[in-house]
Amino acid sequence: MERLLKTISGSLEGSWLSSLKVLEDKLSELPNPRRALIYFEKLLSSFPDRPDWLDDEYLYHLLTLFSSSNYLADFLTKNPHFLKTLKGIYRRKFKPEDFEFSVEGDRRKVKKELLDYKNLQMARVVLRDLLRFSPFEELVRDVTLVHDAISRASFSYLEEEFKRKYGEPSCGLAIVDMGKASAFELNYSSDIDLIFVYESRFGETSGGTVGKLQNHDYFTLLVREFLDLLNGVVVVDTRLRPNGTMGPLVNDILALEEYYTAVARPWERFALLKARPAVGDLGKTGLEFLKLAKAFVYRKYVDFTLIEEVLRLKELIKSKVSKKRGKVDLKLGRGGIREVEFIVQAFQLIYGGKQREIRCRHTLTALDKLHRWGYLGDKEYSELKEAYLFLRRAEHMLQITNFRQTQTFHPESEEAEELSRKMGFKNREGFLSVLYHHMDRVNYYFNKFFPTGDRRPLSTYTEEDLKRMGFVEPGEVKRFIDVLLSMKVLTPEEVNRIDIMGELFLRLIFEAPSSKNAMKNLVNFLEKEEGRVFFFSILNRINLLNLLFYLLSTKDFFITRFRQTPEIVDYVFQPQLIEEEIREEKLREFWEASKNLKLLKNTFEVVALLRYRLRRSGVVDFFNELTTITDFILKELYLEISPSFCVASLGKYGSREMNVGSDLDLLFFRSSGHSEEERAVSLIKRLEGLGYEVDTRLRPFGEKGELIFTLNYFKNYLKESARVWERLAFTRFRFILGECREEVEEIVKDFLFGKPLDESTFNEIVKMRERLERELGRGKRDIKYSPGGVVDLEFISYTYQLLRGRWLRNTYYSLLELSKEENSFSGLVDLYLDLRRAEVEKRLFGDFISYGAKIDALKRKVREGYREFLNWCRREISEST
């Protein structure tokens, strides 16, 4: 390379020479510097006088492209007039309509226009990839849109010619993309799988200069011409049509219906899962085809017959790959792209008939949906997605060199070295290490989901087997298995169905957040008939099993609610409940249908948890939804009792931050008249009967005070007797029900903000926090009262509201506002969210599951933030006085 560089430098002068000197140091960073210089030399012959638009930055970008792709470098240096066009488009993100173009002229001219268009557009896409201007999804979308545009332009060109010769056909033709093209995920050197569908064989064209043709003959001739025009531009594969190469090139809807109903083989369901009418009559013929394909692809039941087909295809691929003599196969090899696609497609075909929400052509979107609906766990999803993206990019980088449809390379070759550099690695060893890791993980999951060999019964697992699987207490798990398989309420058939689950059952236990809770609660769950019926009805639905075991692993949250209202299993897993935010309208609809408040409470609290588990909501939303459920129930009870008093709340219910097991701090007001204490007590008992803990001790004078107090009494108390801690507590005050909202809120607002926060009050607040820490802090595992616990952040919230005279109530929103005012406190928001997530874990499972090792660091950062806030607050108070 040094000699070539010296030779080129010696022939240059002026701006070309200065540019080469600027770029010289960067050449070593390119995947193939020698190739870049060879094509740079060819570029010089096209532009002896350097054009103004060919600046140093664009030149380096071109050298990056030349270094990576022989094919595109050759095209651009032989057609240098496209270089200026490329400069105008490679930085721009295209919309679908930007790809549209048309062709005209004789066939030879048209074919050249099509090929030039493709090469220019692929140069744009590849350059955006190499420069990391676009994410993977955009790149493969653009490649697909390029091919769609070529198909559309070609079809339109031929259709005009055919209409002149033969007239209008009596129906339309749809060109259907299959495979990666259908999902907008073509790779850089993909062939395109097409099938050709027309509406009806009965009919003929209207006649033209040559005469008339029957529909079938017309479309057959048109498609042959279409394929001939594309030959040499793109590689088209038509073997996915009915009966493959032995079948007719074009088929009408009736013929397809007969074939897919009676003749089609199981693997063709995989093929039709990815089918998208792309060109031609999309409105009628295309929609008819999709309707037909959908009925063939998706069964109305959970369909496990596909697993055998997956395993058959797996063995077929394995036999082909074994002949490739030590080469790495990114697509078909062990742990390759095809295994990720098989996992995604098999889940969709098996479960998609029953669950429409997981249907999707696009692999990455389908992975998201499978994760979203519980078919893939967090780790499974993240590792499969990461591996798929890595493998697809490696495939792209391998193909762009010569734009050949290849997925294999020898790990010891120069090709592997260049591929490593294209992938951003300094050496081949580093690249291969990461590649093999990803492929190992993909293959692990493929074998996990589609195991070969006989299933081992659950009853045959020994303590040693369980220990090897990773169970910390294998003896306890073995005893649980023995108890489970000996349950008297289970029929012999039911025992057998559990027994043959084998490793799948153990994996469900092992991957549950708390295996111990899951084992204990499963036995309790199966004791009830409703539990048994539900459990055995979902054995073929892995996503529901995963969610059920998640719920069972909660200490008592789910099992308590299930015991009270076993029928909740008929509701809590419904997609329409999980997908939508829990609002009053949805609760009202359920209430009108059931007239059962306990069922409503238990159902929607579990739904709120599932929404949180499935990431439909964050921790703040989870608290808000629990609060919304409580608001609705309280309102219904209030309307039923029909009292004249008003109801308000403090604490986490007041600030809409209810967690699992939060109590209700309630206050009762009356303008005048009778006390109605019996009705208030009745309301409290009704709430307690539904599972709430009600606390009324935050009323004036606590337990010694009146349960229901007048507004004047309340106003005088706050003015004359209330202490500083009550001023903090009332920052969370929220009026809920009754007719005295304005008067009550005005009284509380005056109490909170009638006088500014002074140094004396501030010091008392600080001492109050120290006292809580000293008296209630329970060591390192306590994340509420101990130093750095949630109470630190709550005290920041209380104090900030009093300091600024802003009634925000909610800790999260107070911290947000504080961070907007003072950027140095922005980290407190995330710390609050983490602590509250950890608190949810502790309350649900009885221990920290994912936050155990993080608690000390979190609390340390919170305490640092708390101290900084106190110092900041002192300065603010000092400056304002």
Buried (B, 14 or more C-beta within 10 A) or exposed (E): BEEBBEEBBEEBEEBBBEBBEEBEEEBEEBBBBEBBBBBBBBBBEBEEEBEEEBBEEBBBBBBBBBBBBBBBBBBBBEBBEBBEEBBEBBEEEBEEEBBEEEBEEEBEEBBBBBBBBBBBBBBBBBBBBBBEBBEBBBBBBBBBBBBBBBBBBBBBBBBEBBBEBBBBBBBBBBBBBBBBBBBBBBBBBBBBBBBBBBBBBEBBBEEBEEEBBBBBBBBBBBBEBBBEBBEEBBEBBBBBBBEEEEBBBBBBBEBBBEBBEEEBEBBBBBBBBBBBBBBBBBEEBBEBBBEBBBEBBBBEEBBEEBBEBBBEBBEEBEEEBEEEEEBBBBBBBBBBBBBBBBBBBBBBBBBBBBBEBBBBBBBBBBBBBBBBBBBBBEEBBEBBBBBBBBBBBBBBBBBBBEBEEBBBBEBEEEBBBBBBBBBEBEEBEEBBEBBEBBBEBBBEBBBEBBBEEEEBBBBEBEBEBBBEBEBEBBEBBBEBBEEBBEBEEBEEEBBBBBBBBBBBBBBBBBBBBBBBBBBBBBBBBBBBEBBBEBBBEBBBBBBBBBBBBBBBBBBBBBBBBBBBBBBBBEBBBEEEBBEEEBEEEBBEEBBEEBEBBBBBBBBBBBBBBBBBBBEBBBBBBBBBBBBBBBBBBBBBBBEEBEBBBBBBBBBBBBBBBBBBEBEBBBBBBBBEEEBBEEBBEBBBEBBEEBBBEBBBEBBBEEEEBBBBBBBEBBBBBBEEEBEBBBBBBBBBBBBBBBEBBEBBBEBBBEBBBEEEBEEEBBEBBBEBBEEBBEEEBEEEEBBBBBBBBBBBBBBBBBBBBBBBEBBBBBBBBBBBBBBEEBEEBEBBBEBBBBBBBBBBBBBBBBBBBEBEEEBEEBBEBBBBBBEBBBEBBBEBBEEEE
